[in-house]
Structures are given as structure tokens and as C-alpha cells.
Amino acid sequence: MTERDETLGTTTVGSQPDRISEMVETARFRNLAAPGATRETLDREEALIKDAVLRMGAMVEDAIRKASLALTTHDTALALAVIEGDRLINEAQREASGTIAVTIATQQPVARDLRYLLTLDHVTYELERIGDHASSVAKQVLKLAPEPPLKGYIHLPEMAERGAALVHGVLRALVDVDPIAAREIAVTDDEIDTLYHATFDTVVELMRQDPDNVERGTRMIIASHYLERIGDRSTNIAEDIVYLESGEVEDLNP
């Protein structure tokens, strides 16, 4: 399994505990005078949360493609926009995670519903980290833009496009709760890994041939590492989808 920073069953609300605690307590207080949780209410809340996650995913996919475009066009303004836009992705993650916490507290879901909400919470965490990786690529673009490209940036643009496509595909599988599609999508991460290793080897050779390539080459290796991590994070989401459907934790990228 690819490296994870948190387990699936842990809600990622640590960045705003006071705010979410207040939301939960307010919701509980209101529920004291309200009828018990209903299936209709829970379904509505789950639909709203899913929509929020998909909007967040679209933001992340867009950030990856813009970071790649900024690289190939030497557009520092676009790179800065990606870096600034990461704050909106972070806020979207906090809002979605907070809504999930309130829904669990007030609707008291069990079995599949609880697993669904916890899965969506972990997906928001992975998407937030992918957004961070796109922003990190954009930060390298700021340093690379003033210099001529080193061998057309080798495989970096292709890695970025495959990463964005991987995010798009895995979110489609999430909408359909399709573990078969999730497994198929996860396999494409191997293609990104292959491009990463090829990029690394080529850049190292170029650095050996000419010391003037060292700074640009180092930044390209750093950017390629972040793009490779996008594939790993997307695979984690694919594993979440398999877990959601089967209740079993499956390693899709050993």
C-alpha cells in the first residue's frame, strides 16, 4: 500500500478542532428540540457532502493542469495563481470535514452510512494533499521559468497530465462507487512511476554531463517527485473506494 499519513477511520479535523467542536455542539443542541434523525435527512446530507468533495476534486485537477501549463509556458503569474489557489482547496477540505463531523454527530449513521462518511472524509484529506503537491510543483516553476527548459522538461508535462487524469478517473469511480474501475485506475499509477524513474535517470545524466544543469535538474527532480506523489495519493483514494464497497482494506499498489 502507498504511504498514508493517516488511517482511513480517522477524521481529519485536527486543523480546526475548536470550530468543529462548536459546530457539533450547536447541532446537538438544536437536535434536542427536533425530531429524530431521518433517512431523508441523512441522504440529503450525504449528497451535499459528496458534491462538496467532487467540487474539491475539480479544483485539484485544475491546479495540476495549470501547474503543468505554467511550467511549459514559463508563466510565473499562472504558477502564483496555483499557489494562491491552494488556500481555497484547504478551505474546501476544512468545510467538508467539518460538515462530515456534524453529520455524524447529529444523524448518528451506522454500518455502510458511517463507512461512507468516513471514506469521504479521508478522500478530502488525500485531495488536500494532492493540492499541496500541485502547489509545490508551481513553486519549482517560479525558479525554472527564467531559465531555458532542460530537454523540454523531459517527462514532467506527461506526468502532470496523467496525474490529473488519474484524479478525474478516481473521482468518477467514487461517484459510481465502482471498485472495479478503482482497481483499473490504480494500475495507471505504475505509468507515472515509470515516467518518474525515467525522468530521474535522464536528469542525473544531464547533470553529470554539464554542471550548469545542476540547479535546473535538481528542481526538475523535486517537481517530478511531487507529481509522482499525486499518483500515490490518487491510488489511496482508489483503495478507499474498494474499502467503501467491500469493507476490506486492499493494497492496490504494492
C-alpha positions in Angstrom: 0.0 0.0 0.0 1.3 3.5 -0.7 2.3 5.5 2.3 -0.5 7.2 4.2 -0.3 10.0 6.7 -3.5 9.0 8.5 -5.6 5.9 8.7 -8.9 5.6 6.9 -11.0 5.6 10.0 -9.6 8.9 11.4 -11.5 12.1 10.6 -9.0 14.8 9.5 -10.4 17.7 11.6 -7.4 18.4 13.7 -6.6 21.7 11.9 -9.7 23.3 13.3 -10.9 21.4 16.5 -12.4 24.4 18.2 -14.5 25.4 15.3 -15.8 21.9 14.5 -16.5 21.2 18.2 -18.6 24.3 18.3 -20.5 23.2 15.2 -21.1 19.8 16.6 -22.3 21.1 20.0 -24.6 23.6 18.3 -26.1 20.9 16.1 -26.6 18.6 19.0 -28.4 21.4 21.0 -30.7 22.0 18.0 -31.5 18.4 17.7 -32.7 18.2 21.3 -35.9 20.0 20.2 -36.1 18.4 16.8 -37.4 15.1 15.7 -35.0 12.2 15.5 -32.7 11.7 12.5 -34.5 10.5 9.4 -33.3 8.6 6.3 -34.3 11.6 4.2 -32.1 14.0 6.2 -29.1 11.7 6.1 -29.5 11.1 2.4 -29.6 14.8 1.8 -26.5 15.5 3.9 -24.6 12.7 2.2 -25.5 14.1 -1.2 -24.3 17.6 -0.2 -21.1 16.2 1.2 -20.4 14.2 -1.9 -21.0 17.2 -4.1 -18.5 19.2 -2.0 -15.9 16.5 -2.4 -16.4 16.4 -6.2 -16.1 20.2 -6.4 -12.9 20.0 -4.4 -11.6 17.3 -6.7 -12.3 19.5 -9.7 -10.3 22.3 -8.1 -7.4 19.9 -7.5 -7.5 18.5 -11.1 -7.4 22.1 -12.4 -4.5 23.0 -10.2 -2.4 20.1 -11.6 -3.0 21.1 -15.2 -2.4 24.8 -14.5 0.9 24.0 -12.8 2.0 21.9 -15.8 0.9 24.7 -18.2 2.8 27.2 -16.1 5.9 25.0 -16.4 5.8 24.6 -20.2 4.9 28.2 -20.9 7.2 29.8 -18.3 4.1 31.6 -16.9 5.1 32.7 -13.4 1.7 34.5 -13.0 -0.1 31.3 -13.5 2.2 29.5 -11.1 1.5 32.1 -8.5 -2.2 31.6 -9.1 -1.9 27.9 -8.4 0.0 28.6 -5.2 -2.6 31.1 -4.1 -5.5 28.8 -5.1 -4.2 26.1 -2.7 -5.7 28.1 0.1 -9.1 27.6 -1.4 -8.6 23.9 -1.7 -7.5 23.8 2.0 -10.7 25.7 3.0 -12.8 23.4 1.0 -11.3 20.4 2.8 -11.9 22.0 6.2 -15.5 22.8 5.3 -16.2 19.3 4.0 -14.6 17.7 7.0 -16.5 19.9 9.4 -19.8 19.0 7.7 -19.0 15.3 8.0 -18.3 15.7 11.7 -21.6 17.4 12.3 -23.5 14.9 10.2 -22.0 12.0 12.2 -22.8 13.7 15.5 -26.4 14.7 14.6 -27.5 11.9 12.3 -25.8 9.0 14.1 -25.1 6.9 11.0 -24.3 3.3 11.3 -22.8 0.5 9.1 -22.5 1.5 5.5 -23.5 5.1 6.0 -20.9 5.6 8.6 -18.3 4.0 6.4 -19.3 6.2 3.5 -18.9 9.4 5.5 -15.5 8.3 7.0 -14.4 7.4 3.5 -15.4 10.8 2.1 -13.5 12.4 4.9 -10.4 10.6 4.1 -10.8 11.4 0.4 -10.9 15.1 1.2 -7.6 14.7 3.1 -6.0 13.0 0.1 -7.3 15.7 -2.2 -5.9 18.4 0.0 -2.5 16.8 -0.1 -2.7 16.4 -3.9 -3.4 20.2 -4.0 -0.4 20.8 -1.9 1.7 18.7 -4.3 0.4 20.8 -7.3 1.3 24.0 -5.4 4.8 22.6 -4.7 5.3 21.9 -8.4 4.2 25.5 -9.1 6.8 26.8 -6.6 9.5 25.0 -8.6 8.1 26.6 -11.8 8.9 30.0 -10.3 12.6 29.1 -10.2 12.6 27.3 -13.5 10.7 29.8 -15.6 13.6 32.4 -16.0 15.9 29.7 -17.4 15.7 27.8 -20.8 14.0 24.4 -20.4 16.3 21.4 -19.8 15.5 19.0 -22.6 11.8 20.0 -22.8 11.4 19.2 -19.1 11.6 15.5 -20.2 8.5 13.7 -18.9 7.2 16.3 -16.4 4.3 17.5 -18.6 3.2 14.0 -19.3 3.4 13.0 -15.6 1.2 16.0 -14.8 -1.4 15.2 -17.4 -1.5 11.5 -16.3 -1.8 12.7 -12.7 -4.7 15.0 -13.5 -6.4 12.2 -15.5 -5.9 9.8 -12.6 -7.6 12.2 -10.2 -10.5 12.7 -12.6 -10.9 8.9 -13.1 -10.8 8.0 -9.4 -13.4 10.6 -8.6 -15.6 9.2 -11.3 -15.2 5.8 -9.7 -16.1 7.4 -6.3 -19.4 8.8 -7.8 -20.3 5.3 -9.0 -18.8 3.5 -6.0 -17.2 1.3 -8.6 -14.4 -0.8 -7.1 -13.6 -2.4 -10.5 -13.0 1.0 -12.1 -11.0 2.0 -9.0 -8.7 -1.0 -9.4 -8.2 -0.3 -13.1 -7.4 3.3 -12.4 -4.9 2.5 -9.7 -2.9 0.4 -12.1 -2.2 3.5 -14.2 -0.1 4.9 -11.3 2.6 2.5 -12.5 2.9 4.5 -15.6 3.5 7.6 -13.6 6.1 5.8 -11.6 7.9 4.6 -14.8 8.0 8.2 -16.1 9.3 9.4 -12.8 12.2 7.0 -12.8 13.0 7.7 -16.4 13.0 11.5 -15.7 15.3 11.0 -12.7 17.8 8.9 -14.6 17.8 11.3 -17.6 18.2 14.4 -15.4 21.1 12.9 -13.4 22.9 12.1 -16.7 22.4 15.6 -17.9 23.8 17.0 -14.6 26.8 14.7 -15.0 27.5 16.0 -18.5 27.3 19.7 -17.6 27.5 21.3 -14.1 25.4 24.2 -15.4 22.4 21.8 -15.5 22.6 21.0 -11.8 20.3 23.7 -10.4 17.6 23.2 -13.1 18.0 19.5 -12.9 17.6 19.4 -9.1 14.4 21.5 -9.4 13.0 19.2 -12.1 13.7 16.1 -9.9 11.9 17.8 -7.0 8.9 18.7 -9.2 8.8 15.1 -10.6 8.7 13.7 -7.1 5.6 15.8 -6.2 4.0 14.6 -9.5 4.8 11.0 -8.6 3.2 11.5 -5.2 0.0 12.7 -6.9 -0.3 9.3 -8.4 0.2 7.6 -5.0 -2.4 9.8 -3.3 -4.9 9.0 -6.1 -4.2 5.3 -5.5 -5.1 5.8 -1.9 -8.4 7.2 -2.9 -9.0 4.1 -5.2 -8.3 2.0 -2.1 -10.9 4.0 -0.2 -13.4 3.2 -2.9 -12.7 -0.6 -2.6 -13.0 -0.3 1.2 -16.3 1.5 0.8 -17.8 -1.2 -1.3 -16.3 -4.3 0.5 -15.3 -3.2 3.9 -11.9 -4.7 3.2 -8.6 -2.8 3.1 -6.9 -3.8 -0.2 -3.4 -2.8 -1.3 -3.8 -1.6 -4.9 -0.2 -0.6 -5.4 2.2 -2.9 -3.5 
